[in-house]
Amino acid sequence: MAKRIFITGATGFIGRKLAHKLADEGNEVVTLIRNQSKAKDLRHERISHIEGDLFSTEAMESGMKNCDEVYHLAAFASVWAKGDTFEQVNKIGTLNVLDAAKKNAVKKVVVTSTAGVIGPAIDGPVNEETPRQVDFFTDYESTKYESELQIKERVKDGQHVVIVNPTRVYGPGPLNVSNSVTKLVKQYIAGKWKFIPGDGYSTGNYVFVDDVINGHILAMANGRPGERYLLGGEDATYHELFDTIAEIGGKKYRLYKMPLGVMLTFAQFQLFMAKRFGRPPMITPGWVRKYLYKWSVSSAKAEQELGYKVTPLKDGVQKTVDWLKEENI
């Protein structure tokens, strides 16, 4: 049975694909967009738009009228920002979405968080219940974590909200900050990527974008309110990741190890320049320190409770490389 569904962040990497999939399945999708120019990739007979942002209360309340479900994907995920942008968008903005949903008696809400809130894998792969053992590395992580605490309070008051926590997402889609892994794949197969972070043995978890889309829909259908679900893929070191890309791309390039000390010095200089002149840094010290840890993740809970399935890294990279070549990007 078709539903009316409201989505924030529908112009982003994940949100755009989610909106199209839901519309293709026969649902009426309403997206919150800042302006019409942002919606050029959201053309669909069952997708409509309402202009505004996470602080446009009237717009969100209007867009959510008669909606059965809300997917909240909009977030501020940049490397750095002036002032309290992270807190305003990721915490206050999320509460505004939940308020609008509650006012419209929306049955279910799924909020997109990040696996980064749980922290690195100190004692083996992390899961949803793993206690964080180190401080947060970025404002993005900390504000997303604080937002999750706020969500749990809303659930105690009776609102049905489920949290999903994707890992490092990659695959066909806009080559923006949220799709940095695919940008790396593109640069490597073009012979333009030259470095490997640290010794190359830092482990990350890489999830194909279609899995994340399906995970959102499954969380809406089967997720328990107040629970978080890790939407992960396959663990791989940087050596394993680049070897996979090289095998599929057809050529292996030499990579130079970038000592973390050098990266940290560069990041500290970048942060100094950002604070001095307001120019966004390429990377911050916090992001560099993440390379000191392994980020292995278990998606067992999502698999068991939601029916979530993982695309093997080799298959996902193959689809990504095929898309890059087809689109001549």
N, C-alpha and C positions, 0 to 999 in steps of 0.2 A: 504494500500500500504506500503510495507516494506521500511524502512529508514535506513540510515547509521548514527550511533549515537556514539559520543565520550563521555567517562566518566572518570573523575578523582575521586580518592578515592574509586575505585571499589573493593579494597581488604578489605574495612571496613565493619562494621556491616550493615549499610543501603545500601552502594554502591554495595556490592556483590549481595544482593537480587534484587536490581534494575536492575543490569546487566543481571542476569538470567531471570528476568521477561520480559525484553525488547527482549532478544534473543529468549525466548520461544514464543513470539508473532510474530516471523519471521523477526525481524530486524537484521541488521548487526551491531554488537557492537564492538567498539575499546576501549580498556582500557589502561590507562597510569599506568604502574607499575614500581616499583623501580628495581625489578629483577624477574626472572622467578619463583624463589622459593615462591615469594609472591602470585603467581597466581595459586597455586595448587587447590584452591577452586573455580576457575573460568573456569573450563574445560567445554566447550560447542562448538558444531560445528559452531555456529555463533558468537562466541566471540574470537577476536584476541587481541594481546597485543603489545604495543610499550613501550620499556624501557626508563625511564627517570623520572623526577620529575617536580615540578611546575616552576623550573628554567631552564629546558631543552627546550629552545625555539624551536630549530629545530625539536625535537621529537614531541612536541605538534602540531606544524604546519604541520608536515608530517602526524600525526595521524588524524588530522581534515580535511584532503583533501577530498572533496566531501561529507562531513558530512552535514546532514540537521539540526542536533540538538547537543547541548553539555550540559551535566549535570556536574556541578562542585561541588563535595562533599568533596574533599580533604581539610583538615584543620588541624591545630595543636590545640588539645583540651585537653591537659594534665593539671594537676593541677598547674604545675610550670615549668619554663624553664630558662636556663641561657641566659643572653644577650637579644637580640631583636628577638628571634625565633618567638614569637607570631606575631609580626608586619611583619616580613619577609614572613612567610607562609600565614597568613590570609589576609594581605593587598596586599603586592607586588605579592605574588603568584596568587591571584585572578585577579589582573590586567594583569598578564602574560597570563592567560587563556583567558581573554576577548580580549587581543591583537591578540592572535593566531586565535580566532574565527572570529574576524573582518577581519583579513588578508585573511581568507579562505571564507569569505562571508557566514558564518553560519547563518541560518535564525533566530534561537532562542537559547537562553541560559537560563538554570535554575541554580541558585546558592543557595546552602544550607547554611543558616545562623542558628540562634538559637533564641528561644523565650526569652532567657535571655537578649537580647539587649533591650527589652521593659521595663524590670524591674518588681518588685513585684506588687501585687494587693493591692494598698493602699485604693482605693475607689471602690472596687468591681472588678470583673474579668477584666483583661486587654484585649484590642483588638489592631489591627494594628495601630490605631491612638492615643492610650494612651500615653501621654507625660511621659517621665521618670522622676520620682520624687526623686530618690536617686542616689548617685554616683554608678559607676560600681563596682562590687564586685571582678571581676577577669580580668586579661589581655585578657583572651579569649573573654569575653563579650565586652570589650572596642574595641578590634581590629576587631571583627565581626561588631560592630556598625559602626566603621569608614570605613570598607569595603563597607557596605551598602550605605554610603554617596558617595563613589567613584562610585559605580554602578549607582546611580541615575544621576551622571554627564555623564556617558557613555550613558545612555538612552536619555538624552537631546541631545546628538550628533547623535541620530538615531539608536543606537544598541538596539536590542530587548532582554532585560534581565529581568527575573522574579525572585523574591526572595521568598524562603519558609523558615519558622521558626518553626521547630519541637520543642515540649516540651520534657518531659522525656520519651525517647523511650525505650521500652522493648519488649521482645519476643524471639523466637528461633533465634539463631545466635551465633557467637563467643562471649565468655564471656570476652570482653575487656573493656577498659575505657568508651567506648560509650554505652555499654550494662550493666552498673552497676546495674540497677534495677533488671535485670534477675539474676545477681550474688547474689543479696540480696534475691531474691525468692529462689534460690537454697540453700543458706545457712540456710534460715529460715526453710524450709521443712526438712532439714537434722538435725535441732535442734542445729545449730552452730551459729545462730545469736542471740545475747543476749541483745542488746541495742535499745532504741528508742530515737531519738534526742529531746532534750528539754522536753517539756510537752506532745509531741506527737500530738499536734493540729496544727502544721504548715501544710498548705495545698500545695500540689503539683498537677501538671497536668500530667497524665500518658497516653501515646499514644502507641497503639500497632503498631509494626513495619510494618505490612502489610498496615496499614492505611497511614503511612508515604510514603511508596513506591507508593501507588496509588495517594497520594497527589502530589508527584513529577510529575508523568505522567499527571495528570489533570492540574497542573500548566503549563506544557509545552504546552498542548493542548488549554487551555482556559484562562490562566493568562494574565493579562494586563502588558505591559512593565513598569518597574519602581515600580510596586506594590509589597508589601510583603503580604504573606499569612501565618497565623498561622495554623500549622498542629498540633492540640491538640487532647486530648482524654478526659478522665473523671477526674474531680477534686476529690481529696481524701486527708484526713488528714493521718498522719502516723498510727493512730489508725485504721482508716478505711482500709488502705492498708494492714496492717498486719492481720486484722480480715478476710479480703477477702482471703489472702494467706492461713491462718489457716483453713478456711472453705473448701477450695479446696484441700489443702494438707492433710487434715484429722486429723490434730492435732494442738492444740493451745499451744504455749510455753510461758512461763513467760518472759517478757521483762523488763529490768531495765532502768529507765529514766536516761539519761545522761545530766546533767545540762550543759547549753550552756557555762557557765563560765569555767567549767572544759575542755570542748571541745576547747574553745578559747585558754586557757593556753597551752594545748597540741599542738594546731596548731602553736602557736607562737614559741614554742620550736622546732617544726619540721622545721619551716621556718628558724630559726636561724641556725640549723644544715645544712640545705640545702645551705645557703649562705656561711657557714664556710667550709663545706667539699664537696659541690657539689652533695650531695645525694638527690634525689627527695623526697619531703615530701609526707606523706600520705594524708595530707589535709593542707590548708592554712587558716589564719584568715578570709580572704575574703569569702571562701567557708562556714565557720562556720556562719558568719554573715547572710548568706542567710536564715538560719533556723529561724531568727527572724521575717521573713515575710511570708505572704501567697502568693502563686504563682498560683492563679486561672486564667484561660484563657478561652476566648471565641473563638471558631473556626467558628463563624457564617459567616464571610466573605468568607472563603474557601468553606463552605457548599453552600452558595448562588451563588457565582460566578463560582466556579470550579465544583460543584457537589460532593464535598468531604463528606465522611461518617465516623462516629466514631464507633469503636467497644467498647461496654461497658467494663468497667474494669474487671468485673467478668468473662466475656467471654474470654477476652484476657489473663487473669491470668490462666484460665483453659487450654487454648491452650499451654501456656508456661510451665505449670506444666506437662501436658501430654507429651510434647516434651522432657523435662528433664528426665522423667521416661523412655520414649522410647529409648532415646540415652544413658541412664544410666550414665548421666553426674554428 
